[in-house]
Amino acid sequence: MDYDRRQFTKKALLAGAACASWASPLFAAGGSMHVVQTGDTLSGISKRYGVSTSALRQANSLSGDLIRTGQKLSIPGEGGSSSGKVASTTSHIVQAGDTLSGIAIRYGVTVGQIKGDNGLRSDVIRIDQKLAISSGSQSGSDYLAGVRAATARINVRRDNWKRIVVHHSAIKYGNAAKYDAAHRRRGMQNGLAYHFLIGNGIDSGDGEIEIGPRWHKQLLGGHVKSYRINLTAIGICLVGNFEETHPSRRQLEAFTQLMDWLRGGVLPKAKRFAGHRELKGEHTICPGKNFPLAAMHARYD
């Protein structure tokens, strides 16, 4: 959470703290089954499983988008996304040191998906436990096309950036334009506190990477309390409250693509990686208990 927008975040949390609940899918022939929960929409369910709304309608003989709480929906085994991948299930045998978040990153799925596929009520797993991993919803999308194109026109201060810090927005609404306006109202003359913002599908695309003015102009961040750290730290924020929910699969895909790209040569000296709460003097829970920090450290440290 941006240190300079605590008031804005608190107000927004009070106004919209309720997050959509995800039902646990049940295995069904040729795919899986979803039990509709309060707040579910057909489009939201289609995004979760990587199928099109038309495929959902056809599989369940629906004439429109109206669904009801408790209704069981068959999820087609073959997704209707642009990736064209056929749904498949593989098995993972839990090894010493494994965590659900680490396994999710390894297979390109979400923690929620693994828990749903295996009927898990918590994140606790045991050595030698066999987990079913559904891979049909992997998108194989390139989230960096716009970022690469924009960065080609920027004189990147490669020697300046020494660290990358990840945040969550602590609310489920918002995009770069809305946060930029809010931060300017709070007196931040350079606008959006972060260099990059990754959407969750509400006010911007799920996994969409938006570029802030601070990256365009290669300016210091405004995302942590420490001015010294802001001078040399790139801020990446994922939209969502990850104390309550998990980041989406597409958000994690976009985040790892962005990190790999930045660390792969764009910012050769940005060797340090941290979650906001891990920085000395930053009294915060950001980026939330459900962001897979340990797995990201394993990947980037």
C-alpha angles and dihedrals in degrees: 000000000000110000091219096055104051093122092049092049094048091051092047092048091055090049098046114010095132110103127198112264120228120219121221111253118234121215115256133172111282094006137347141290129243124203108213115241130196108284095024119135129190091242092049092051091048090054092049095054097034095241131120123257089238090056089051092050092049094047091051101034092243119163093196143001097280114123131165135220111269094022115138115227124195111225112215114241092229117060123228095217124121091257092071093210119157116233114255137170126219131179129240122197109212113241130195108285095023119137129186091244092052092048090048092054092046093055097034096243135111130263088239091055093052092047091049095047091051102035093244117165095190139021092259114120131170134222113271091017111144114228126192112224117197110206101176095101096057107123104197086211125165105229095176104067095100093040093052092047093049094044091053086069094048128088095226115210092225096174094050102062115079104158143031120213124194124211141174121222091230090224129073096226131072146064137211095282094049095046091044091055092046093050092049090051087056091056101264100141093193092055125214108050093217130066093219134021124196115206129223101210099267108087095003134016121297102260093004110150112217120195119223129213090255091065093043091052096031092236130160116271128251096202102103135044094242113087089197092057092043089059093064106018127096112216121215117184127191114204111241144067103266093184085073105025140020124252112260122257090249092051091053091046090051092046094051092045090051093046093047090050095047093045093041096073110307092090105019094176097048092100098141122083128186145161112240093251091055094065117100113257095013105121101196143108091225128164086028134243093274096058107101097238096153092054091047091051089051088054100042109026 
